[in-house]
Amino acid sequence: MTRRSRLVLFVIVAPVFAALFFLAAQGLPSFGSEFHPYGDRAVEMATGQRATANVVSSVNFDQRAIDTLGEEFILFGSVIGTIVLLRPAPEERETGLRSAGRVLPTTRLAGYLLLPVSVLVGLYVIAHGQLSPGGGFQGGVVLATGWHLLYVAGRYTALRRAASPTVLEIAESVGAAAYAAIGLAGLVIGGAFLVNFLPTGRLNDLLSGGTVPLLNGAVGVAVAAAIVLLLSGFLEQEVVLRQTEEPLAGSSISTEEPLAGSSMVADDAEQR
């Protein structure tokens, strides 16, 4: 599609969407009004019918759980696309790990001390998503951050041994599939996709919210695996892969030679 054709399409379609948006906005309460029916009903359903103290988690994983399913699969597809783009090209080859200088003892100690704390905090945020601010998305990112302290404080090989790409890909797929499977279970048991079909328990109890904790856990696994897999792909490009001595036709830059002004690290420096 040419630039001119895209412009013509925009001129035709944009006014239609603008008119529909204007008509839809006419039913909204006036600006500054104290009438908030959606918010009132969401809070009432979360704390009353669903026994979910964290109203945001109730909205994300119960009242609008299908929207969250879409968000999870957006991340899933984005990571797949990125990994495909970062796959080794014909002009690249694996080499020994590049020298990256020496890790300070204080950095190493801080990383090793923060690693279990980060993992514990991530698990806590996921497990208590129905009670306090947090949930699968936030806890998954915290878990992934803690996992990458293995690289910051140690070596890249330690990260690869702790989380191989194959295991991460399986974990991400299992997390995304588990979310959809819980939705299908709701369809079979409760008659609607992603309906909350488990006992909701009592408000502020750990085992409350029905299916909300399960969906939080599924999202936490998928997000943590996706982020670690994504960052591992970039580290693989930077630390392991190098361009061969014969670059692609038309390429004027060879990564075998350092750029002007760059500093060389001794061969016997500690490998990352």
VMD Tcl script that draws the C-alpha trace (Angstrom):
set ca {
  {0.00 0.00 0.00}
  {1.40 3.36 -1.04}
  {1.54 6.43 1.14}
  {-1.17 8.11 -0.93}
  {-3.53 5.15 -0.62}
  {-2.99 5.03 3.16}
  {-3.83 8.71 3.39}
  {-7.02 8.23 1.36}
  {-8.05 5.30 3.56}
  {-7.44 7.37 6.69}
  {-9.52 10.29 5.37}
  {-12.42 7.91 4.70}
  {-12.29 5.83 7.89}
  {-11.23 8.40 10.51}
  {-14.43 10.51 10.35}
  {-16.55 7.37 10.76}
  {-14.71 6.33 13.93}
  {-14.75 9.92 15.21}
  {-18.54 10.07 14.79}
  {-19.02 6.72 16.55}
  {-16.78 7.83 19.41}
  {-18.71 11.08 19.74}
  {-22.06 9.26 19.86}
  {-20.76 6.80 22.46}
  {-19.45 9.62 24.64}
  {-22.89 11.23 24.80}
  {-24.03 8.61 27.28}
  {-21.22 9.32 29.75}
  {-21.87 11.27 32.96}
  {-20.94 14.94 32.79}
  {-17.36 15.83 33.68}
  {-16.89 16.20 37.44}
  {-20.08 14.33 38.25}
  {-20.31 12.15 41.36}
  {-22.22 9.53 39.40}
  {-19.83 6.63 38.71}
  {-21.96 3.53 38.08}
  {-19.19 1.35 36.68}
  {-16.78 2.03 39.52}
  {-19.45 1.54 42.16}
  {-20.57 -1.77 40.67}
  {-17.00 -3.00 40.22}
  {-16.14 -2.31 43.86}
  {-19.40 -3.83 45.08}
  {-18.89 -7.01 43.06}
  {-15.21 -7.34 44.02}
  {-15.58 -6.90 47.77}
  {-19.08 -8.31 48.12}
  {-19.85 -11.09 45.66}
  {-16.27 -12.15 44.82}
  {-14.53 -11.59 48.20}
  {-11.54 -10.01 46.44}
  {-9.94 -7.24 48.49}
  {-7.84 -5.98 45.58}
  {-10.50 -4.52 43.30}
  {-8.03 -4.09 40.43}
  {-7.30 -7.83 40.42}
  {-11.03 -8.55 40.48}
  {-11.52 -6.37 37.41}
  {-8.51 -7.82 35.58}
  {-9.02 -11.50 36.38}
  {-12.75 -11.80 36.98}
  {-15.01 -9.04 35.69}
  {-12.92 -8.43 32.54}
  {-10.77 -11.55 32.51}
  {-11.06 -11.99 28.75}
  {-9.33 -8.62 28.22}
  {-6.42 -9.83 30.35}
  {-6.26 -12.99 28.25}
  {-5.74 -10.79 25.21}
  {-3.03 -8.80 26.98}
  {-1.21 -11.98 27.95}
  {-1.23 -13.28 24.39}
  {-0.01 -9.90 23.13}
  {3.07 -10.37 25.33}
  {3.31 -13.98 24.19}
  {3.28 -12.98 20.53}
  {5.67 -10.08 21.07}
  {8.28 -12.32 22.69}
  {7.93 -14.91 19.94}
  {8.44 -12.22 17.30}
  {11.47 -10.81 19.08}
  {13.11 -14.21 19.51}
  {12.55 -14.97 15.84}
  {14.23 -11.69 14.89}
  {17.15 -12.41 17.23}
  {17.79 -15.94 15.95}
  {21.33 -16.50 14.63}
  {21.73 -15.16 11.11}
  {23.77 -16.94 8.40}
  {26.66 -14.51 8.87}
  {26.82 -15.10 12.64}
  {28.53 -17.86 14.56}
  {28.87 -18.87 18.18}
  {32.17 -18.05 19.84}
  {33.53 -18.17 23.32}
  {31.98 -15.69 25.72}
  {33.21 -12.17 25.11}
  {35.42 -10.61 27.71}
  {33.47 -8.09 29.75}
  {35.82 -7.04 32.49}
  {35.88 -7.90 36.14}
  {32.83 -7.95 38.40}
  {33.43 -6.05 41.62}
  {33.16 -8.20 44.76}
  {30.58 -5.79 46.17}
  {28.45 -6.15 43.05}
  {28.71 -9.92 43.19}
  {27.79 -10.01 46.88}
  {24.85 -7.63 46.44}
  {23.54 -9.66 43.51}
  {23.70 -12.96 45.35}
  {22.03 -11.45 48.42}
  {19.26 -9.81 46.40}
  {18.53 -12.89 44.28}
  {16.57 -14.88 46.90}
  {14.91 -11.70 48.15}
  {13.73 -10.81 44.63}
  {12.39 -14.31 44.03}
  {10.58 -14.30 47.38}
  {9.07 -10.85 46.76}
  {7.95 -11.90 43.27}
  {6.23 -15.02 44.59}
  {4.62 -13.00 47.38}
  {3.26 -10.40 44.95}
  {1.78 -13.14 42.75}
  {0.30 -15.15 45.64}
  {-1.28 -12.08 47.30}
  {-2.58 -10.45 44.13}
  {-6.19 -10.86 45.24}
  {-5.46 -9.20 48.60}
  {-3.02 -6.35 48.01}
  {-1.62 -4.30 45.10}
  {0.21 -6.57 42.71}
  {-0.59 -9.75 40.86}
  {0.75 -11.92 38.08}
  {2.07 -9.18 35.81}
  {3.92 -7.29 38.52}
  {5.16 -10.39 40.33}
  {6.32 -11.97 37.09}
  {8.49 -8.97 36.27}
  {9.99 -9.02 39.78}
  {10.80 -12.72 39.38}
  {12.44 -12.10 36.02}
  {14.49 -9.22 37.44}
  {15.73 -11.41 40.27}
  {16.66 -14.16 37.83}
  {18.86 -11.79 35.84}
  {20.87 -10.96 38.93}
  {22.63 -14.23 38.06}
  {24.11 -12.40 35.08}
  {24.78 -9.10 36.85}
  {26.48 -10.75 39.82}
  {27.99 -13.77 38.11}
  {28.35 -14.94 34.56}
  {26.13 -15.42 31.55}
  {26.73 -19.16 31.72}
  {25.13 -19.20 35.19}
  {21.98 -17.66 33.75}
  {21.93 -20.19 30.90}
  {22.33 -23.11 33.29}
  {19.59 -21.85 35.60}
  {17.10 -21.12 32.82}
  {17.65 -22.69 29.42}
  {15.69 -21.21 26.49}
  {13.82 -24.50 26.01}
  {12.59 -24.53 29.61}
  {11.60 -20.86 29.38}
  {9.66 -21.41 26.15}
  {7.79 -24.32 27.72}
  {7.04 -22.31 30.88}
  {5.72 -19.35 28.89}
  {3.50 -21.63 26.81}
  {2.22 -23.48 29.88}
  {1.36 -20.21 31.63}
  {-0.58 -18.88 28.65}
  {-2.30 -22.22 28.06}
  {-3.23 -22.53 31.75}
  {-5.06 -19.19 31.61}
  {-7.08 -20.35 28.61}
  {-7.69 -23.76 30.23}
  {-9.13 -22.11 33.35}
  {-11.41 -20.13 31.06}
  {-12.57 -23.31 29.33}
  {-13.19 -24.92 32.73}
  {-15.45 -21.99 33.56}
  {-17.29 -22.55 30.29}
  {-17.89 -26.22 31.15}
  {-18.74 -25.75 34.84}
  {-20.32 -22.31 34.94}
  {-21.66 -21.92 31.43}
  {-19.49 -18.93 30.45}
  {-15.87 -18.56 29.38}
  {-13.63 -17.39 32.26}
  {-16.54 -17.28 34.69}
  {-15.46 -17.45 38.34}
  {-16.57 -21.01 39.18}
  {-14.62 -21.70 42.40}
  {-15.74 -20.85 45.96}
  {-14.79 -17.25 46.70}
  {-14.01 -17.77 50.39}
  {-13.96 -14.88 52.84}
  {-12.74 -11.35 52.20}
  {-9.06 -10.77 53.12}
  {-8.31 -14.50 53.39}
  {-5.43 -15.90 51.37}
  {-7.70 -18.50 49.77}
  {-10.27 -16.04 48.49}
  {-11.33 -14.65 45.15}
  {-12.24 -17.94 43.48}
  {-10.29 -18.31 40.24}
  {-8.45 -14.99 40.65}
  {-5.40 -16.53 42.41}
  {-5.16 -19.27 39.77}
  {-5.22 -16.76 36.93}
  {-2.67 -14.62 38.76}
  {-0.38 -17.64 39.02}
  {-0.76 -18.50 35.33}
  {0.04 -14.93 34.31}
  {2.98 -14.79 36.72}
  {4.58 -17.87 35.19}
  {4.02 -16.65 31.64}
  {5.30 -13.12 32.29}
  {8.38 -14.23 34.24}
  {9.37 -16.75 31.57}
  {8.69 -14.28 28.76}
  {10.82 -11.50 30.27}
  {13.73 -13.84 31.07}
  {13.53 -15.34 27.58}
  {13.45 -11.88 26.01}
  {16.47 -10.56 27.91}
  {18.34 -13.83 27.37}
  {17.86 -13.40 23.64}
  {19.48 -9.97 23.71}
  {22.31 -11.22 25.92}
  {22.87 -14.12 23.52}
  {23.36 -11.64 20.70}
  {25.72 -9.45 22.69}
  {27.76 -12.01 24.59}
  {27.85 -15.21 22.52}
  {27.20 -14.49 18.83}
  {29.65 -12.74 16.55}
  {29.67 -11.92 12.89}
  {31.89 -14.03 10.67}
  {34.91 -12.59 8.94}
  {32.96 -12.42 5.67}
  {29.98 -10.08 6.20}
  {26.96 -9.98 3.95}
  {27.33 -8.41 0.53}
  {27.01 -4.66 0.75}
  {27.96 -4.55 4.43}
  {30.80 -2.15 5.14}
  {31.18 -2.93 8.84}
  {32.77 -6.03 10.34}
  {32.16 -6.71 14.00}
  {35.45 -8.56 14.22}
  {37.29 -5.23 14.36}
  {36.61 -2.77 17.20}
  {35.23 0.65 16.45}
  {37.60 3.57 16.56}
  {38.06 4.85 20.08}
  {36.77 1.70 21.77}
  {38.82 0.12 24.53}
  {40.05 -3.48 24.34}
  {39.70 -5.78 27.30}
  {42.47 -8.21 28.16}
  {41.93 -11.81 27.08}
  {42.47 -13.09 30.58}
  {39.74 -10.86 32.07}
  {36.97 -12.62 33.85}
  {34.30 -13.91 31.45}
  {30.69 -12.84 31.89}
}
mol new
graphics top color blue
foreach p $ca { graphics top sphere $p radius 0.5 }
foreach p [lrange $ca 0 end-1] q [lrange $ca 1 end] { graphics top cylinder $p $q radius 0.2 }
display resetview
